[in-house]
Amino acid sequence: QVQLVESGGGLVQPGGSLRLSCAASVSIFTFITMGWYRQAPGKQRELVATITSGGRTNYADSIKGRFTISRDNAKITVYLQMNSLKPEDTAVYYCNAVTTRLMDYWGQGTQVTVSS
């Protein structure tokens, strides 16, 4: 059973930084892609960033230049470094992973609040 556990959310002032982590319960090579999505109150869940097994990254336009997705294969963990945070980045952030068998898994979510 694949489990994804997120951590690192919290309250931060505008302009601040946070790093989210997503630890998987199985080898990271089980996944063809891993990524982060977010859902703000009253809005649909949206893509933030993804990274493939080959290391190719993809970012939403709204966070380009501010967020960086990376992975540590040895720790079976994917990170999302978030800099220059804005109030509109406030959301629940979810880790996602798609396996080589095209099975889709989600973490439980971690709250990020950007407010002064």
N, C-alpha and C positions, 0 to 999 in steps of 0.2 A: 504494500500500500504506500503510495506516494504521499508524503506530507511536506507542506511548505510552511515555515514558521518565520513570520516577519518580526522585526524589532527596529527600534531607533526612532520611532515617531515621538512627537511631543509638541510643546509650545515654544515658538521662537519669534523674535521680533522681526519686522520687515528688514530685509538686507542681510539677515542671518543665514546660517547654514545648518543642515542636518544631514546625517548619513543613514539611510535605511539599509537593513540587511535582510536577506531571505535565505534561510538555511533549508536545504532539501534533505530528505531522509534516505535518498538513494543516490547513486552515482550521477554526477552532473551530466555525464555522457549519455544518460537515459533520455535527455531532452534535446530536441532539435532547436528549440528556442525557449528562452526565459525572458521575463519582462516585468514591467511595472505598469499598472493601470491605476486610475484614481476616480473617485466619485464624490462630488461635492453635493451638499444638500439640495434636493430638488432637481438635480441634473443626472444625465446618463453617465454610466461609467465610460471613461475615455482612456485611450492609449497614452502613456507617458514615454516609455522607452522600451526597446527590446534588444536582446543580444542573441545571436545564433551560436550554435556549437562551434562554428568556425570563427567566431569573434566579430562578426559583422553587426553593426549597431544601427538602430533606427530611432529617431526622436520625433516627438510632436513639435510642431513649429513653435508653440507657445513656451517651450522650455529649452529650446536650442541655445547653446552657449552658456546656459546656467546649470544644467543638470548633466551628470555623466554616469552612464551605466557601465559596470565592470563585473568581472567574475573571478573567483578564486577556485580553480578546479580541485585543489587539494582539500579545501575546506567545504566544498560542495555548497558554495554561497555566492549569491549575486548581490551586488551593492547598487545603491542609487545615491550618489553624492549630489546634494541639492544646495546650490549657492545662490546668493542674491534673491532670497525667497521673497515673494510678494503675497499680500493678503489673498489674492485670487488663487494661490497655490493651496489654500486650505481645503482639505479633503481627507477622505479615508483612502489610503494607498494600499493596493492589493498586489501581491506577487502572483505571477502566472507562469505556468510551465506547460509546454506541449511536448509529449513524448514522441519517440520515433514511431510509435503506433498511432500517433495523432490523437492521443487521449489528452484532455485538457484538465489541468488542476489549478486550484486557487488556494491562496492562504486565507487567513481569517481577517486580515486587514489591520492596518495601524493608522491611528489618527495623526494627522499633521495639521497644526493650527498656527497660522502666521498672523500675529496681532501685536499691537503695541499696548 
